[in-house]
């Protein structure tokens, strides 16, 4: 039997790490030979969840082809967000909750739903295949949904996400609200991170109107504290634009307590950004009240503006 690697996007967040582990476990229970791997080191929030449920982090890879011929993708479907040699391997499975930007040369299994997280889709898939979710894995899947929906406060949250959280919390035997807040707070310790780690730790690239936009996002409990480093953040963003050929770098700072964000822009796309969010940039910054989701509240209006 051919071994298959299962992984999420680069700059991995909690949903992408956990969904890889969950999907790999499900596929293995169904008779396949798979291993969950990661395209980067788990962030502090994810590490908190892994420690809490006493689960190891998946090993990190930089290329897939040296090991396997087939891969399964979770929580992403765009080559720019995936492993460097994705074009050299066959994609056999995709489980995702984002817009689609990938074409393949061979048929494959795709499960895509507009739910709050990829882990939520996997909850359905476990049930449909009559596979029980172990308690530790349930705790991690709970963590993934909490992370992507900001404790069910994000506009990406669906009724099924709420059901899934309650179901997983019962299996894992945790109070999801108290645990979830502590997990989210664990990911807001930004003082030890460099400017590059802040802007690019959860960044994704998007093609819009012939331009390449890099959009990063961090969660915090104090937006003003992050912007005390604005000059240094802008220098790091300029350097990344020059190094990687991005037309613009957008950095979204989100307050998990108030569910508001503020955007910092470096790049010549002021007109489109102001149009997208119906506001005026001042000192390269733009307040985004009520905005917490890059997928649903940042990327779509930008796409429309471009």
Beta strands, then each sheet from edge to edge (+ up, - down):
strand 1: 4-7
strand 2: 34-36
strand 3: 70-74
strand 4: 90-96
strand 5: 109-112
strand 6: 204-208
strand 7: 211-220
strand 8: 248-255
strand 9: 260-267
strand 10: 285-288
sheet 1: 2+ 1+ 3+ 4+ 5+
sheet 2: 6+ 7- 8- 9+ 10-
end
